[in-house]
Amino acid sequence: MDLDVARANLIRALDQEIRDKKVLEAMARVPREAFVPQECYHAAYEDRPLSIGFGQTISQPFIVALMIQALELKGDEKVLELGTGSGYEAAILAELVKHVVTVEIIPELAESAERILRKLGYYNIEVNIAGKTLGWQGKAPYDAIIVSAAAPSVPPVLLDQLSWGGRLVIPVGPRWEQELTKVTKYRKGNEVESLGGCYFVPLIGEGAWEK
């Protein structure tokens, strides 16, 4: 399989629906094959989620692109990611912003992701193992927060970690079907926008789902 051709075909397909060319350029620079198990190597650039073990997946590239596009990144931001998973999304974010703080509830995935990210030369990413409280309060506030797991509602604790004018993108709804939701935090009241239906694994922690 020619992965360069497969990557180019994927980016070309995403270009039909993703408006932010910087996001597509970042995705073209990140080797998705480095973040998938060896048995999925051949499918690295198919536009679908792939299993990475522990009941988790590397998200569909279109969904990754859509979520990152919704963050409206300019380049100098500090971004919080919940759900490091394979590390793929963190790598794309690192191509686009100054600093990424990412948290993962499964220690083995956090360790694997950090190892891959360092091997690829990403040093503007801080990988942490999630605690009981959602997010990573020690580095708040964040200019943008992206959540790669679904909550029953928008967790107030995450909004508290968002700066004024910051954007939060999170899947919201029941365990088996959610709406991808964008919240922009304003002093006069938050602006909420639906980006369409989606399905993610549950977000575990206070303010989301219990195990």
N, C-alpha and C positions, 0 to 999 in steps of 0.2 A: 504494500500500500504506500502510495506517495502522500505523506502527511502534509507536505507543503501545498499540494493541489487540493487536498481535502479541506485544509484550513481556508484557503482562498475561496473555495466554493461556499463554505459556511458563511464567511464574511460577506460575500456577494449576496447570499440569500437574506442575511440579516439587514443588509443595506436597503432592502425593499420596505422595511417597516421602522427601522431605527433611524431617527433624524440626527442624533448627535454623532458626528463623524469622529470626534475625539475618542468616544467610547469604542467604536469599531476599530480604530487604529490601535488602541490599547489591547483589545482582544486579539488582534492580528499579531501582536508582539508576544503574547503569553502562550507558551506551549501547553495546551490543555492535556496532551498525552502524558505530561510529567505528573499530573495529578490523578490519574486513573489507574486502577489495578492492571497488571500485565494482561490479564485475560480480556480486558476491555480496550486494550490499546488500539485495536483496529477500528473501534467505534468512537474514538476520541473526538472527532469532528462531526459526528451526527448530532442533529439538533434535538437531543433528548437527554433526560437525566440518566445517569449511570450509577450503579451500586458501588459504594466505597467501603462496605462492611459496616458492622455495628448498627444495622437497620437504617443507615443514612445514605444519601445520594449526593453526587455532584450535580448541581442544578442544570436544567436545560439552558443552553447558551442564550436563546432568545429571552428567557425570563431574566437571566443575569443582566443582559444588555438593557432590557426595559427598566429594571429596578435601578441600575446605576444611572441611566439617562435621567430618571425622575429626580435624582439627587441634585441635578443642575450644578455640577462641579465646575469650578473655575481654575483650580490648580494649587491654591495655597491653603486648602482646608485640612482640618483634623477630623477624620471619619471614624466612627465606631461601627464595627460589624459584629452582629450576634449570630453565631453559628459558623465557625471557621470551616468546619468540614474538611474537605481536601486541601483548602488553601487557595483554590483557583480564583474565587471572587476577590479575595484579599490581594492577590497578585495584580489583578486588573485595576483595583482601586489604587494600589501603590504606584501604578503607571500614571495615574491621573491627579493625585493629591500629594501634599507634603508629608502627612503622617497617617498611618492606619493603626488603630487599636482593635484587635479582634479577640473574641472570647469563644471558647468551645467547652461544652459540658463533658465531653468524653476525652479523658486524658490521652488515650492512645492516638486519637485523631489530632489533637492539638500538637503532640510531639511529632507525629509524622508530617503534618503541615509545616511546622516550623523548620524541620529538617529540609524539606523540599524547597521552601522559600529561601532559606539561607544558601542552599546549593545553587539556586538560580540567581543569587545576588541581590535579593530584596532585603535591604537593611532598614527601610523606613516602615517596617511592620512590627508591631509588638503583639506577640501571641500570649494569651492568658487562659488559664483554666477557670471556667465560670464558677461563681459562688452561688449562694442562695438568692442574692439580690440580682435582678436582671441588669445587664449592662456592665459598665466598669466605671464606678463613680469617681475613682481616684484621679482620672484624667479629664473629667467633665469640666466645662461644657464642650460639646462637639458641634461642629458646623453641620454635620449630617450623620444620620444613623440608618443603617440598613440591616434588616432582620431576615435571616434565611430560615425561619421557622415560624409557625403560625400560632397566634394568640387568640383567645376568645374575644378580646376587645383590645383597644390600644392601651398598653400599660402606662399609667401616669408616671411611674418611676423612670421610664425612658424619656418621656416628655420633659421631666425635670432635668435630665442630663443633656438636653438639647439647647443650644444657644437661641437667642431671639432671632427670628428670620431663618432658623435652621429647618432642614427637611428630614422627616422620618418616613421611611418606606417599609411597610410591614404587611404580611398576609394576616387578615383578620376574619374570624368566623369559626364554625364548628370544625371538628377534627378532620372531616373528610371532604370539605369544600370551603374555600375561602375567597374573599375579595382582596386583591392586592390594593393596599390603601396607602395613599401619600398624605401626610399631615405636615403642614407648614405652621410653625409656631410664631404667633404674633401676640403682642401685648393686648390688643383689642379683642382677641379671640382667634382660635386656631382655624385654619382653612383645611378642609378635608376633601380629598378627591379619590374616586375609584379608578383604578387602572385596569380593571377586568378580573375575571375569575382565575383561580389558580388552585394548586394543591401543594402543600408543604407538610413536612413532618412537624409534630407539635413542639412549641417552645416551652421548655420546662423551667419553672422557677416561680418565685413569689410574684403575683400579678399576671401569671399566665396559667399554664396547666401544671397539675401535679403529675408525678411520674406514673 
